[in-house]
């Protein structure tokens, strides 16, 4: 092996395939030989070989990478391994050789011992699947044959860069010197290879330098090809230097941010994302509570949702659009122009997860959210519900701060549906007053154990819809609503340990009222669109089938009479705030636009259900759920004069 530039290998699997990089998104795949030559419609290759570099001075490590681009301005590939918690232009692994393995070796995580990469057999129809990074044993499928390849061009450059600059310990001053003095095109590769071996304390100290060291910031921006994270760093520094101004211009979460959803949710994109993360941890918030959300076709509820939460102490809202077609973007823009919310236009393509993309942007790119100590992460049909002992949500959080907490899990209470006796006009009645009864826990299975979260936004890398995600090397304390630790040791049957579910439900002081069902016509509306977590998909009447009906009937047949008193006690204050918002002409006009669009769209959906004879698709004993539709669709949604 060459000490000055390393030795390069292709990796053959135990199945006779090869490890390769999917060009579209950087996924490391297990590819059958005939599939290696597959091409996209435009003629470009779908895959290129994965490369592994080994150095004699570090024989126990294998560095996975792809050939760096030679073209000026071309970004290097960020690789990701399914079920593995790190992404990067270079991903280091421990190289495990045994007496029995011969020319083969295993790849073990440098983060977690006894977690190995593995490949599975292909299906009959497709000779491609993902390399997996979470196997707990090393047997045949976890071993790879290292097949030598002679490097040239950019590979030689990469090998020399890693050989010359990789260190297993790199302190902040040495890292600064490396960036200032490095000459060549592979700085990001070196940094991605180095990060897994750095101490968190050293990364925090280095991150602090970027706020005051203009030479270092300039060198990083000039020498790293990857503009996405460098621009995030520059924007964060500028925002802090300028006194943290609120965003007045319209903001966009463009399609490039979809990279934040690749691979394991919450796995960072190498050194640069972790540098951004540790820089964000240095920001000291000046305000208390904000709310982060993505909204999808929930325009008729928006003003009530905002009025209610403003009344209980939420100071600001960061709201991402989600492929809306109910004209709610017009209302969101009006709210943004009034300074009530920060609206981010979330560009979504077919198959994208709008929620994960939005949360990734908010918690990694958007500076403004860092000025708040706590951020609730909720959907537009979820309402923070406080005990009467608390006037504002700040009062509850102050009590929780006697313990260290980075996040607090809040249990759901499902709210039952109601019949809209007065037709469409009832849709303009505030949801918190129209739907009053709490669904019995037994009627929603394990759903009552699901949680939503309030977290410290500087502490997390990403969030799923129910729970935030922190870097495994950071200290992170996740508590239940009563102050106990959220350990999620007792998952529902058939589900592994998952922080989306709590072991116990706590509703005395705070919970989240989930207005999931609303009414039958709104249930039709809800199923016309997929969830925010799923990618955008086309609509079809086949959605209105037995599962759709049964989910609604489960709560419809509930005999509970438990009234959601904790919300109803705030009815007067909510109405006052709602009226105040509607006195703003731009908001009133925008809400009219939404109501008109809702009525038109909902009538279209209900006509389509009737024409498609959806009732005949349902089990006979469930068809009665459609009986009230003629009454509930009568009249019009009242418009403001």
C-alpha positions in Angstrom: 0.0 0.0 0.0 1.2 3.5 -0.8 1.6 5.8 2.2 1.7 9.0 0.2 -1.6 8.5 -1.6 -3.2 5.3 -0.3 -4.4 2.2 -2.2 -7.8 2.3 -4.0 -10.2 -0.6 -4.3 -13.6 -1.5 -5.7 -15.7 -3.5 -3.3 -17.3 -6.8 -4.4 -20.1 -8.2 -2.3 -20.7 -11.8 -1.1 -23.5 -12.0 -3.7 -21.2 -11.3 -6.7 -22.3 -7.7 -7.1 -20.6 -4.4 -6.5 -21.0 -1.4 -4.2 -21.8 1.7 -6.3 -23.0 5.2 -5.9 -26.4 6.2 -7.3 -25.8 9.4 -9.2 -29.2 11.0 -8.5 -28.8 11.3 -4.7 -25.5 9.7 -3.5 -27.0 6.5 -2.1 -24.5 3.7 -1.7 -26.1 0.7 -3.4 -25.5 -3.0 -3.9 -25.7 -3.4 -7.7 -25.7 -6.5 -9.8 -23.1 -6.5 -12.6 -25.6 -6.1 -15.5 -27.2 -3.1 -13.7 -23.9 -1.2 -13.4 -24.4 -0.1 -17.0 -28.0 1.1 -16.6 -28.7 4.6 -17.9 -31.3 7.3 -17.3 -33.6 8.6 -20.1 -31.1 11.3 -20.9 -28.3 8.7 -21.4 -26.4 9.4 -18.3 -25.2 6.5 -16.1 -27.4 5.7 -13.1 -24.5 4.4 -11.0 -20.8 4.8 -10.7 -18.4 2.6 -8.8 -17.9 3.2 -5.1 -14.2 3.5 -4.2 -12.5 2.5 -1.0 -9.1 4.0 0.1 -6.8 2.3 2.6 -3.5 3.7 4.0 -0.7 1.7 5.5 -0.3 4.2 8.3 -4.0 3.6 9.2 -4.5 0.0 8.1 -7.5 -0.5 10.4 -9.6 2.1 8.5 -11.3 2.1 5.1 -12.5 5.4 3.6 -15.5 5.1 1.2 -15.8 7.8 -1.4 -16.6 8.5 -5.1 -14.2 9.9 -7.7 -14.1 13.7 -7.2 -15.4 15.8 -10.1 -12.8 17.5 -12.3 -15.1 20.1 -13.7 -14.9 23.6 -12.2 -17.9 24.4 -10.0 -19.1 20.8 -9.9 -20.2 19.7 -6.4 -18.7 16.4 -5.0 -21.1 13.6 -4.3 -22.3 13.4 -0.7 -22.7 9.6 0.0 -25.2 8.0 2.3 -25.6 4.5 3.6 -29.1 3.3 4.5 -29.5 2.8 8.3 -26.3 4.6 9.0 -26.0 7.8 11.0 -23.4 9.8 8.9 -23.2 11.1 5.4 -20.3 12.7 3.6 -18.0 12.9 0.6 -15.9 10.5 2.5 -17.3 8.0 5.1 -14.7 6.3 7.2 -15.2 2.8 8.6 -13.1 0.4 10.7 -11.8 -2.3 8.4 -12.2 -5.7 10.2 -10.1 -8.6 9.0 -10.2 -12.0 10.4 -8.1 -15.1 9.9 -11.0 -16.7 8.0 -11.8 -13.7 5.9 -8.7 -14.0 3.6 -8.9 -11.2 1.0 -12.3 -10.1 2.4 -12.9 -7.6 5.2 -15.9 -6.2 7.0 -16.8 -2.5 7.5 -17.7 -1.5 11.1 -19.1 1.9 12.2 -16.5 4.2 13.8 -19.4 5.7 15.8 -21.0 2.6 17.3 -19.1 -0.7 18.0 -20.5 -3.9 16.4 -22.5 -2.2 13.8 -21.5 -3.5 10.4 -22.4 -2.8 6.8 -24.3 -5.6 5.0 -25.8 -6.5 1.7 -28.9 -8.5 1.0 -29.8 -10.7 -2.0 -31.6 -8.9 -4.8 -35.2 -9.4 -5.8 -36.0 -11.3 -8.9 -37.1 -8.2 -10.7 -34.4 -5.7 -9.8 -30.7 -6.2 -9.3 -30.2 -3.2 -7.1 -30.8 -2.6 -3.3 -29.2 -0.4 -0.6 -26.1 -1.1 1.4 -27.2 -1.2 5.0 -25.2 0.1 7.9 -26.9 -1.5 11.0 -26.1 -5.2 11.1 -25.1 -6.4 14.5 -23.0 -9.3 13.4 -20.2 -10.0 10.8 -20.7 -13.1 8.7 -20.6 -13.8 5.0 -22.9 -11.0 3.8 -21.0 -8.5 5.9 -17.7 -9.1 4.2 -16.4 -7.5 1.0 -13.6 -8.4 -1.4 -11.2 -5.5 -1.9 -10.3 -5.4 -5.6 -7.4 -3.1 -6.4 -7.8 -0.3 -8.9 -4.9 2.0 -10.1 -5.8 5.6 -9.3 -5.1 8.5 -11.7 -6.2 12.1 -12.1 -8.6 13.3 -9.4 -8.2 10.0 -7.5 -4.5 10.6 -7.0 -5.3 14.1 -5.9 -7.8 12.8 -3.3 -5.4 10.1 -2.1 -2.6 12.6 -1.5 -5.0 15.0 0.2 -6.1 12.4 2.7 -2.6 11.0 3.2 -1.2 14.5 3.9 -4.0 15.9 6.1 -6.0 13.2 7.8 -5.5 13.1 11.5 -7.3 11.0 14.1 -7.1 13.9 16.5 -7.4 17.5 15.2 -7.7 20.4 17.6 -9.3 23.7 16.7 -6.1 25.5 16.1 -4.8 22.7 13.8 -8.1 22.6 12.0 -7.9 26.3 11.4 -4.4 26.0 10.1 -5.4 23.2 7.8 -8.2 25.3 6.2 -6.1 28.4 5.8 -3.1 26.6 4.3 -4.7 23.9 2.2 -4.2 24.1 -1.5 -6.2 21.7 -3.8 -9.7 20.6 -4.7 -10.4 18.1 -2.0 -10.7 20.0 1.3 -14.3 18.9 1.9 -13.2 15.3 1.5 -10.5 15.7 4.1 -12.9 17.5 6.5 -15.6 14.8 6.1 -13.0 12.1 6.8 -11.7 13.9 9.9 -15.0 14.8 11.6 -15.9 11.4 12.9 -12.7 11.4 15.0 -13.1 14.9 16.4 -14.2 15.6 20.0 -17.5 17.5 20.3 -15.8 20.1 22.5 -13.3 20.8 19.8 -16.0 21.2 17.1 -17.8 23.6 19.4 -14.7 25.7 20.0 -13.9 25.7 16.3 -17.5 26.7 15.4 -17.2 29.7 17.7 -14.2 31.0 15.6 -16.3 31.4 12.5 -18.3 34.3 14.1 -15.2 36.4 14.5 -12.4 35.1 12.2 -13.0 36.7 8.8 -9.9 35.1 7.3 -11.1 31.6 8.3 -14.6 32.2 7.0 -13.3 33.5 3.7 -10.9 30.6 3.2 -13.6 28.1 3.9 -15.9 29.7 1.4 -13.2 29.9 -1.2 -11.8 26.4 -0.9 -14.8 24.3 -0.3 -16.8 23.5 -3.5 -20.0 22.7 -1.6 -21.9 26.0 -1.6 -25.0 24.8 0.2 -23.5 24.7 3.7 -21.1 27.5 3.2 -23.9 29.8 2.3 -25.8 28.7 5.4 -22.7 29.6 7.5 -22.4 33.0 5.9 -26.1 33.8 6.3 -26.0 32.8 10.0 -22.9 35.0 10.7 -24.5 38.0 8.8 -27.8 37.6 10.6 -26.0 37.6 14.0 -23.8 40.5 13.0 -26.7 42.6 11.9 -28.6 42.3 15.1 -30.8 39.3 14.1 -33.4 41.1 11.9 -36.7 39.4 11.3 -37.2 38.2 7.7 -39.3 40.7 5.9 -38.7 39.6 2.3 -40.4 36.4 1.2 -38.4 33.2 1.9 -38.0 30.1 -0.2 -37.1 26.6 0.7 -36.1 25.6 -2.8 -35.9 22.1 -4.2 -32.1 21.9 -3.4 -33.1 21.4 0.2 -34.5 17.9 -0.6 -31.0 16.7 0.1 -31.9 17.1 3.8 -34.2 14.2 3.5 -31.8 11.7 2.0 -30.7 8.6 4.0 -31.4 8.1 7.6 -33.5 11.0 8.9 -31.3 13.2 11.0 -28.0 11.8 9.7 -25.7 14.9 9.1 -24.1 15.6 5.8 -20.5 15.5 7.0 -18.3 18.1 8.5 -20.0 21.2 7.1 -23.5 20.4 8.4 -22.1 19.6 11.8 -20.1 22.9 11.7 -23.4 24.7 11.0 -25.0 22.8 13.8 -22.4 23.7 16.4 -22.4 27.3 15.2 -26.2 27.4 15.7 -25.7 26.1 19.3 -23.7 29.2 20.1 -26.7 31.5 19.4 -28.3 32.7 22.7 -32.0 33.2 22.2 -33.6 36.4 23.3 -37.2 35.3 23.1 -39.2 32.4 24.5 -41.6 30.5 22.3 -42.3 30.0 18.6 -44.1 27.4 16.6 -42.8 25.6 13.5 -45.3 24.0 11.1 -46.0 22.9 7.6 -49.6 23.5 6.4 -51.4 21.6 3.7 -54.8 22.9 2.5 -55.8 24.1 6.0 -56.6 27.7 5.0 -60.0 27.9 6.6 -58.5 27.0 10.1 -55.4 29.2 9.8 -56.5 32.4 11.5 -58.2 30.6 14.4 -55.1 28.4 14.9 -52.9 31.5 15.0 -55.3 33.5 17.2 -55.6 30.7 19.7 -51.8 30.1 20.0 -51.0 33.9 20.2 -53.5 34.1 23.0 -51.6 31.4 25.0 -48.2 33.0 24.5 -46.7 31.8 21.2 -44.7 34.8 20.0 -44.1 33.9 16.4 -44.8 31.3 13.8 -42.6 29.7 11.1 -44.9 28.2 8.6 -43.8 26.3 5.5 -46.3 25.8 2.6 -46.9 22.2 1.4 -48.1 22.2 -2.1 -51.4 24.0 -1.2 -54.2 24.3 -3.7 -56.8 25.9 -1.5 -55.3 29.4 -1.9 -54.0 29.3 1.7 -50.6 30.6 0.4 -52.3 34.0 -0.2 -53.3 34.1 3.5 -49.9 33.0 4.6 -48.3 35.7 2.6 -50.6 38.3 4.0 -49.8 37.1 7.6 -46.1 37.3 6.7 -46.5 40.9 5.4 -48.2 41.8 8.7 -45.2 40.4 10.6 -47.4 37.8 12.4 -45.6 34.8 10.8 -42.6 34.0 8.8 -43.8 32.3 5.6 -41.5 30.0 3.7 -42.5 28.9 0.2 -41.6 25.2 0.3 -41.1 24.0 -3.3 -42.2 20.4 -3.5 -41.7 17.9 -6.4 -43.5 14.6 -7.0 -42.3 12.1 -4.3 -40.7 14.7 -2.0 -41.4 14.6 1.7 -42.5 18.2 2.3 -42.4 18.0 6.1 -38.9 16.5 6.4 -37.6 19.0 3.9 -39.2 21.9 5.8 -38.0 20.8 9.2 -34.5 20.2 7.9 -34.4 23.7 6.5 -35.8 25.3 9.6 -33.4 23.5 12.0 -30.3 23.9 9.8 -30.6 26.8 7.5 -33.2 29.3 8.8 -31.4 31.6 11.4 -34.5 33.3 12.8 -35.8 30.3 14.7 -32.7 30.4 16.9 -33.8 33.6 18.5 -36.4 31.5 20.4 -35.6 29.3 23.4 -38.4 26.8 22.6 -40.2 25.8 19.4 -43.3 23.7 19.2 -43.5 21.5 16.1 -47.1 21.0 15.2 -49.5 20.6 12.3 -52.4 23.0 11.5 -55.0 20.7 13.1 -53.1 20.5 16.4 -53.7 22.9 19.3 -51.5 23.2 22.5 -53.9 22.6 25.4 -53.0 24.0 28.8 -54.4 23.3 32.2 -56.3 26.4 33.6 -53.5 26.6 36.2 -51.3 28.2 33.4 -52.3 31.4 31.7 -49.6 31.1 29.0 -47.4 28.3 27.7 -44.4 30.2 29.1 -45.7 29.4 32.6 -45.7 25.7 31.9 -42.2 25.8 30.4 -40.8 27.8 33.3 -41.9 25.0 35.6 -40.2 22.4 33.4 -36.9 24.3 33.4 -36.2 23.1 36.9 -34.8 20.1 35.1 -32.4 20.0 32.2 -34.5 19.5 29.1 -33.8 19.8 25.4 -37.2 18.5 24.3 -40.5 17.7 25.9 -42.9 15.0 24.5 -46.6 16.1 24.7 -49.4 13.5 24.4 -52.2 13.7 21.9 -55.9 13.9 22.7 -58.0 13.1 19.6 -61.1 15.2 19.2 -64.2 13.6 17.8 -66.1 14.6 14.7 -69.4 16.5 14.6 -72.2 16.8 12.1 -72.4 20.3 10.5 -76.1 20.8 10.9 -76.1 24.1 9.1 -74.1 22.9 6.1 -71.0 24.7 4.8 -71.6 27.8 6.9 -70.6 25.7 10.0 -67.1 25.4 8.5 -66.6 29.1 9.5 -67.3 28.4 13.2 -64.0 28.1 15.1 -62.9 24.4 15.1 -62.1 24.6 18.9 -65.7 25.5 19.5 -67.4 23.3 16.9 -65.7 20.0 18.0 -65.8 19.6 21.8 -65.6 15.9 22.8 -62.4 14.0 23.5 -62.2 10.5 21.9 -61.8 7.6 24.3 -58.2 6.3 24.2 -59.5 2.8 23.4 -61.1 4.1 20.2 -57.7 5.1 18.7 -55.7 2.1 19.6 -52.2 3.1 20.5 -52.7 6.5 18.9 -53.2 8.2 22.2 -49.6 7.3 23.0 -48.3 9.3 20.1 -46.5 12.5 21.0 -45.7 15.9 19.5 -42.8 17.9 20.8 -41.6 21.2 22.0 -37.8 21.5 21.7 -34.9 23.9 21.9 -34.2 24.5 18.1 -30.5 24.9 18.5 -30.2 21.5 20.0 -31.6 19.4 17.2 -30.4 18.4 13.7 -33.8 17.4 12.2 -37.3 16.4 13.2 -39.7 13.8 12.3 -43.4 14.7 12.6 -43.6 13.4 16.2 -40.1 13.8 17.6 -36.8 15.7 17.0 -33.5 14.1 16.3 -30.1 15.1 17.8 -26.6 14.1 16.9 -25.7 11.0 18.8 -22.5 12.6 20.1 -24.4 15.5 21.8 -25.9 15.5 25.2 -29.7 15.5 24.7 -32.4 15.2 27.4 -35.9 14.3 26.2 -38.6 14.5 28.9 -42.3 13.7 29.2 -44.9 16.3 30.0 -44.6 15.5 33.7 -40.9 16.0 33.8 -39.9 12.4 33.8 -37.5 11.0 31.1 -39.0 10.0 27.8 -37.4 6.6 27.4 -39.9 4.9 25.1 -39.0 1.4 26.4 -42.5 -0.1 26.0 -43.5 0.3 22.3 -46.8 -0.8 20.9 -47.0 -4.4 19.8 -45.2 -4.9 16.5 -43.3 -1.6 16.7 -39.7 -1.3 17.8 -38.5 1.4 20.2 -39.7 4.7 18.8 -39.7 8.1 20.5 -42.9 8.9 18.6 -44.7 6.8 21.3 -44.6 7.5 25.1 -44.7 4.8 27.7 -47.3 6.7 29.6 -49.8 9.5 28.9 -49.8 12.7 30.9 -52.6 15.1 30.4 -52.9 17.1 33.6 -50.8 20.1 32.7 -50.5 20.1 28.9 -51.4 18.0 25.9 -52.1 18.5 22.2 -55.7 18.5 21.0 -55.7 16.8 17.6 -58.7 17.8 15.5 -58.1 14.9 13.1 -61.7 13.9 12.1 -63.7 17.2 12.2 -66.7 16.2 10.1 -67.5 13.8 7.2 -67.1 16.5 4.5 -63.8 17.5 6.0 -62.8 13.8 6.2 -63.4 13.7 2.4 -61.2 16.8 2.1 -58.4 15.4 4.3 -58.1 12.2 2.2 -58.0 14.2 -1.0 -54.3 14.9 -0.1 -51.6 12.6 1.3 -50.0 13.4 4.6 -47.2 16.0 4.9 -44.6 13.3 5.7 -45.4 11.4 2.4 -44.2 12.7 -0.9 -46.6 14.5 -3.3 -48.8 12.0 -5.1 -51.7 12.2 -7.5 -55.3 12.1 -6.4 -57.8 9.3 -7.0 -61.2 8.1 -5.7 -59.7 4.8 -4.8 -58.6 6.5 -1.6 -62.2 6.4 -0.4 -62.3 2.8 0.5 -62.9 0.6 3.6 -59.8 1.8 5.5 -61.0 5.4 5.0 -64.5 4.6 6.3 -63.3 2.4 9.2 -60.9 5.0 10.5 -63.8 7.5 10.7 -66.3 5.0 12.2 -63.9 4.0 15.0 -64.3 7.4 16.6 -67.9 8.0 15.3 -69.2 5.1 17.4 -67.4 6.3 20.6 -69.7 6.9 23.6 -67.4 9.3 25.3 -68.9 12.5 26.7 -65.6 14.0 28.0 -65.6 17.6 26.9 -62.3 19.3 26.0 -62.8 21.9 28.8 -59.3 23.2 28.8 -59.7 24.6 25.3 -63.3 25.8 25.7 -62.2 27.9 28.7 -60.2 30.0 26.3 -63.1 30.5 23.9 -63.7 34.2 24.6 -60.0 35.1 24.4 -59.6 33.2 21.2 -62.6 34.9 19.6 -61.3 38.3 20.6 -57.9 37.7 19.0 -59.5 36.2 16.0 -61.7 39.3 15.5 -58.7 41.5 15.9 -56.9 39.6 13.1 -59.9 39.8 10.9 -60.0 43.6 11.3 -56.8 43.7 9.2 -58.2 44.2 5.6 -55.5 42.1 3.9 -56.1 39.1 6.2 -59.9 39.4 5.9 -59.6 39.5 2.1 -57.2 36.6 1.9 -59.5 34.5 4.1 -62.3 35.2 1.7 -60.2 33.9 -1.1 -59.5 30.7 0.9 -63.2 30.2 1.7 -64.2 30.6 -1.9 -61.5 28.1 -3.0 -62.5 25.6 -0.3 -66.2 25.7 -1.3 -65.4 25.2 -4.9 -62.9 22.4 -4.3 -65.0 20.6 -1.7 -68.1 20.6 -4.0 -66.0 19.2 -6.7 -64.7 16.3 -4.4 -68.2 15.6 -3.1 -69.6 15.5 -6.7 -66.9 13.1 -7.7 -67.6 10.8 -4.8 -71.2 10.7 -5.7 -70.5 10.1 -9.4 -68.0 7.3 -8.6 -70.6 5.7 -6.4 -68.0 5.5 -3.5 -70.8 4.1 -1.3 -70.8 0.9 -3.3 -67.0 0.4 -2.6 -67.6 0.4 1.2 -68.9 -2.5 3.3 -72.6 -2.2 3.5 -72.7 -1.6 7.3 -70.3 1.3 6.9 -72.1 3.2 4.2 -74.1 5.2 6.7 -71.2 7.6 7.2 -72.1 9.2 3.9 -75.7 9.8 4.9 -75.2 13.3 6.3 -73.2 14.7 3.3 -76.3 16.2 1.6 -77.1 18.2 4.7 -73.4 19.1 5.4 -72.8 20.4 1.9 -75.8 22.7 1.8 -75.4 26.4 1.5 -72.1 28.3 1.3 -69.1 29.3 3.3 -69.9 32.7 4.7 -67.6 35.5 3.3 -66.6 38.6 5.2 -68.2 41.7 3.9 
